[in-house]
Amino acid sequence: MNTTKKTLRALTYLTSLYTPRVHSLHRHRHRHHDNLLSVRLFSAQSQERQDDSDDSHLNNSPDSVFDSAQFSIPDTPKSVPQQPTWDVQHRQRVERAFFKKDLQDRYFKVDDEEEERRRRVLAKALLEAALEGPDEDVDQDQEVLEEDQKSLSVGIIGAPNAGKSALTNFMVGTKVAAVSRKTNTTTHEVLGVMTKGDTQICFFDTPGLMLNKSGHLHKDMKVRVESAWSSVNLYDVLIVIFDVNRHLTRPDSRVINLIKRMGAEANHKQTRILCMNKVDLVEKKKDLLKVAEQFKDLPGYERIFMISGLKGSGVEDLSKYLMEQAVKRPWDEDPFTMSEEVMKNIALEVVRERLLDHVHQEIPYGIEHRLVDWKELRDGSLRIEQHLITGKISQRKILVGKNGSKIGRIGIEANEELRSIFKRDVHLILQVRVKT
Ligand SMILES: Nc1nc2c(ncn2[C@@H]2O[C@H](COP(=O)(O)OP(=O)(O)OP(=O)(O)O)[C@@H](O)[C@H]2O)c(=O)[nH]1
């Protein structure tokens, strides 16, 4: 798997946080042209101007601008012009199918701080994925014609800590899911995409889908949870996963209820499988058979797998089984390329991440972060200009630093990372501005 693909995977999830929800149910492919992240507001609270004098001269101060052209950056990678063709159709399809606008607004609102936290985590994930060395596995170099493509959507459901991310990571081979922590405020997320030969499998997390001890939905989140439950049926395959070691030592009635509910009846539209995870932790392997015995009569499950998502035992069988379930259907994710939109997101995230590293944590909430220019030049390099706009002169000072040292540091580091992610020259310009 190459770096671009890893970055793309990281962004698959990242993009979902910001893509405006689309709500019609038609499933045909179409491209999403909205300039999603050109402007991002990070205001957690309203910013009052502290000084009413004319600050416009501050915006012309050379200190407040970082321009990568003024720094010599070693080891410029060879610029490779790319045609961005990544299609966000897959995400849109899921979002269209799963969430309705009003529900979205009422029940899925993530507060700014939480969003900020997630954004940071994701930016990190993105970088890790992008900077990771190439994998050993065979690369998907040959194009597979659309009519030959096979796809499978797989939902993974289980209690927190059951090992959903670890399993997906093992199958997909990326660390992204491990760091994109989920909370009850999130919707279904793509955990990872595996493309092998002519087959592509998309794994989805189904966070927050747990029953209470008496086997009912949690009252406080009923509407949200009900819609999420019904969406579970849309996957081709549903993996119900649980920690078998925990089940043997401290059985949890909520987990048992979940397993029973999902396996209660055969579902002709969906293949359901039960995964006994963390078998590596179980000392007496005979105990595993006892558990399998306990659930074997549930008609909803086609198969029961005993696996260790972390160590990998049994995962190959599971992957093989999933590959066999794939149906002739065009892939949803292009495994090779990144769209311009995704790249823009990356550019903002990377700067944002550096900003948070170098500036006091609370400050970035009051800053408006804009992508003001994005140009792909003829030599394949990118010119990216972003503005950091603040309403407070005191904040401007902090951001700029002594003689422009702070914004310079942020710019140099961000520029370096972007070059490494995009594999081409990046001319990054960051400007700190005061709202006038
Ligand atoms: N020993 C062992 N540990 C595992 C296995 N699978 C997962 N774990 C560990 O269990 C913990 C939870 O795993 P995750 O993959 O994050 O679980 P999750 O279901 O994605 O958790 P949530 O994100 O909270 O829903 C981590 O510390 C994993 O390292 C396994 O097969 N064996």
The ligand as a Gaussian input file, in Angstrom:
#p B3LYP/6-31G(d) Opt

LIG

0 1
 N       -5.094000      -9.412000      23.579000
 C       -5.879000      -8.848000      22.684000
 N       -6.233000      -7.559000      22.812000
 C       -7.024000      -7.012000      21.867000
 C       -7.509000      -7.748000      20.768000
 N       -8.268000      -6.938000      20.014000
 C       -8.249000      -5.736000      20.609000
 N       -7.506000      -5.773000      21.730000
 C       -7.246000      -4.666000      22.654000
 O       -8.473000      -4.240000      23.206000
 C       -8.514000      -2.839000      23.335000
 C       -9.683000      -2.286000      22.569000
 O       -9.496000      -2.549000      21.190000
 P      -10.109000      -1.613000      20.055000
 O       -9.806000      -2.240000      18.769000
 O       -9.739000      -0.198000      20.271000
 O      -11.631000      -1.786000      20.413000
 P      -12.892000      -1.051000      19.771000
 O      -13.986000      -2.045000      19.731000
 O      -12.532000      -0.417000      18.483000
 O      -13.159000      -0.016000      20.894000
 P      -14.075000       1.329000      20.831000
 O      -13.365000       2.238000      19.896000
 O      -14.055000       1.810000      22.236000
 O      -15.406000       0.932000      20.371000
 C       -7.174000      -2.333000      22.812000
 O       -6.325000      -2.159000      23.914000
 C       -6.686000      -3.457000      21.935000
 O       -5.292000      -3.513000      21.876000
 C       -7.117000      -9.143000      20.669000
 O       -7.487000      -9.864000      19.743000
 N       -6.314000      -9.606000      21.649000

